[in-house]
Amino acid sequence: MLSLKFNNALVISFCFVVSTIYAQSPDSRKLLLRDEGLSKLSYVDLAEPLKSWHVSVPAGRDMQLIGNARILIGTGDGYEEREIKNGDKVRSVTGFAGTVTARMLRNGNILLTSLNSHDKKGIVLTETDKDGTIKKQLNFPEFNYVRLVRETASGNYLVTANKVVFETDQTGRIIWRANLVGPTNTNSWQALRLSNGQTIVSAGYAANFQIFDQDGNAEGVIAGPTDINPSFFAGFQILPNGNYVVSNWQGHGPDFGRSGHQVVEYSPDGDRVWSWKQDATKFSSIQGVLVLDGLDTKQAYIENAKGVLEALEK
């Protein structure tokens, strides 16, 4: 039993029954990883390591399969498209200084998330076409921090804003919000809506997942165990079986490759079912993960109503 106490008021308990197979990497698992510490993008084939590759990329956040065997990555002034087979850059869009993340929407446009940009204060969501022409902007001046944004099945946006995660509609009206619990520097990273109406959030320095109900009330926490060295829960993916695979970032800079298990898989009940110990000679601090098994890299993918990646008809 793990009990977490926040602000001397809210206590959330979660039981962990660790599977005996957690340390065994599935033989067929293929991963795309974004290493913030080394500013690299990597493809890792656990069955055939010689097929793996590692390339340097600009600093930035997030990654997404966008079709044509390409991956989209956010950069500090826009985004890049890179080939999955080798990491080569095939396209870039620049001129959007202050970009934090980039994401393809269901309509094929790109959503650029930034902070204090375009002569606006706070969070700015800028929708562009593929040529970089601005089609729409939403502004949330009351927030001074932002990380990943996800489009819901209804077309709204889930936005992580430090101690807050909120949902906005297409007009910029905030229709739902939740306050994360834990350290003052929690730094929420990514949020996804589940099929039961709950929202799951990777809670950064809180080193856990936090789950909220439809009214924004905290309902549960998934974390631990200590041997993975929980540090900062960042980008994550919900697998078709409902499990959560999260990147367990360890710190800024090049010297964290020996620290922790930096890719961890949990069941919806909170059991750690698998974790991966990275090669310290190739990785420092992983901040984003995509499990490619079962996905067609020729297709673009966006999370469906269950929060699971689903091919986008193009």
Secondary structure, DSSP 8 states (H G I E B T S, - for coil): -EEEEETTTEEEEE-----TTTTS--TT-EEEEEETTTTEEEEEESS-GGG-EEEE--S---EEEEETTEEEEEETTEEEEEETTT--EEEEE---TTEEEEEE-TTS-EEEEEES-TT--SEEEEEE-TT--EEEEEEETT------EEE-TTS-EEEEEBTEEEEE-TTS-EEEEEE--S-TT--B-EEEE-TTS-EEEE-BTT-EEEEE-TTS-EEEEEE--GGG---EEEEEEE-TTS-EEEEEE--SSS--TTSS-SEEEE-TTS-EEEEE---TTT-S-EEEEEE-TT--TTSEEEE-TTSBEEEE--
